[in-house]
Amino acid sequence: MPRPDPTVLLGNLIAGALLLLVPASMGAWVLALIGAAYVGVASVFLAVVYTRDSLSTGRELLTWVVPWLAVVALWTWMATDAENGTPSPLLDLWLGLAIGTGCYLAWQLAALVVRRMLSTLGPTLSR
C-alpha cells in the first residue's frame, strides 16, 4: 500500500475529530463512534489516492464521490433505523442526501482549512 499523503490524512482526521465533538458533547456517542469510523476510513482513502502524482479528471471525481456516497448511505441507513417501522424509502433517501451531503461538505471545508494551516507550519509533514 502506498504511503498516505500526511497533509491530507492529518487535515481530514483533525477536522473530523473537531466536528465529531459536537455529537459527542450532546451525548450522541453512537453517532460520534459511527462518524469516527467513517472519518478514519475515508481519510485514509483520500490520503492514499492523493499520493499519486497525477490523477485524471475522472479518477479525481470518483475520489470525491465515493466517500460522499458512503456518508449518504450511512445517513440513509440511520434514518431508516430511526423510523421504527414506518416504511418511507424516499424520505430516508432524502434525509440521507440532505444530512450526508451537509456533513460531508462541512468536513471537507474544515479539512481544507486545517490542511492550509498545516502547510503554512512547514514542510516537515511531507517527509
C-alpha positions in Angstrom: 0.0 0.0 0.0 1.4 3.4 -0.9 2.3 5.8 2.0 -0.7 8.2 2.5 -0.2 11.9 2.0 0.3 13.1 5.5 -1.2 16.6 5.0 -4.4 15.2 3.5 -4.6 12.5 6.2 -3.9 14.8 9.2 -6.2 17.5 7.8 -9.1 15.1 7.4 -8.6 13.4 10.7 -8.2 16.7 12.7 -11.2 18.3 11.0 -13.3 15.1 11.5 -12.3 14.9 15.2 -13.2 18.6 15.8 -16.6 18.2 14.1 -17.4 15.0 15.9 -17.0 16.8 19.2 -20.5 18.3 18.5 -22.5 15.0 18.7 -20.2 13.6 21.4 -20.8 16.7 23.6 -24.5 16.3 23.1 -24.4 12.7 24.3 -24.9 11.1 20.9 -22.0 8.7 21.4 -23.2 6.1 18.9 -23.4 8.8 16.2 -19.9 10.0 17.2 -18.5 6.5 17.0 -20.0 5.8 13.6 -18.7 9.1 12.5 -15.3 8.4 13.8 -15.1 5.1 11.9 -16.3 6.8 8.7 -13.8 9.7 9.1 -10.9 7.3 9.7 -11.6 5.1 6.7 -12.5 8.0 4.4 -9.4 10.0 5.5 -7.1 7.1 4.7 -8.8 6.5 1.4 -8.4 10.2 0.3 -4.8 10.3 1.6 -3.8 7.2 -0.3 -5.4 8.3 -3.5 -3.6 11.7 -3.3 -0.2 10.1 -3.1 -0.3 9.7 -6.9 1.5 12.3 -8.9 -1.4 12.9 -11.3 -5.0 12.0 -11.3 -7.2 12.0 -14.3 -10.3 14.1 -14.1 -12.5 11.0 -13.9 -10.4 9.5 -11.1 -10.4 12.7 -9.1 -14.1 13.0 -9.4 -14.5 9.3 -8.3 -12.2 10.0 -5.4 -14.6 12.6 -4.0 -17.8 10.8 -5.0 -17.0 7.5 -3.2 -16.8 9.0 0.3 -19.8 11.2 -0.3 -21.9 8.2 -1.4 -20.7 6.3 1.7 -21.8 9.0 4.0 -25.1 9.3 2.2 -25.6 5.6 2.6 -24.8 5.8 6.3 -27.2 8.6 6.9 -29.9 6.8 4.9 -29.4 3.7 6.9 -29.6 5.7 10.2 -32.8 7.4 9.0 -34.3 4.0 8.2 -33.4 2.7 11.6 -34.7 5.8 13.4 -38.2 5.4 11.8 -39.1 2.3 13.8 -41.1 0.5 11.2 -42.7 3.3 9.1 -41.6 2.4 5.6 -40.7 5.6 3.6 -37.7 4.9 1.5 -37.9 8.2 -0.4 -37.9 10.2 2.8 -35.0 8.1 4.1 -33.0 8.7 0.9 -33.9 12.4 1.0 -32.7 12.7 4.7 -29.6 10.7 3.8 -28.8 13.0 0.9 -29.5 16.2 2.8 -27.8 15.4 6.1 -25.0 13.3 4.5 -24.1 16.0 1.9 -24.1 18.7 4.5 -21.9 16.7 6.8 -19.5 15.8 4.0 -19.2 19.4 2.8 -18.7 20.7 6.3 -16.0 18.1 6.9 -14.1 18.8 3.7 -14.3 22.6 4.1 -12.9 22.2 7.7 -10.3 19.8 6.4 -9.3 22.3 3.7 -8.7 25.0 6.4 -6.7 22.6 8.5 -4.6 21.5 5.5 -3.9 25.1 4.7 -2.8 25.7 8.3 -0.7 22.6 8.3 1.0 23.6 5.1 1.9 27.0 6.5 3.5 25.4 9.5 6.3 23.9 7.4 7.3 21.1 5.1 8.1 18.8 7.9 4.9 16.8 7.3 5.8 15.9 3.8 9.0 14.0 4.8 
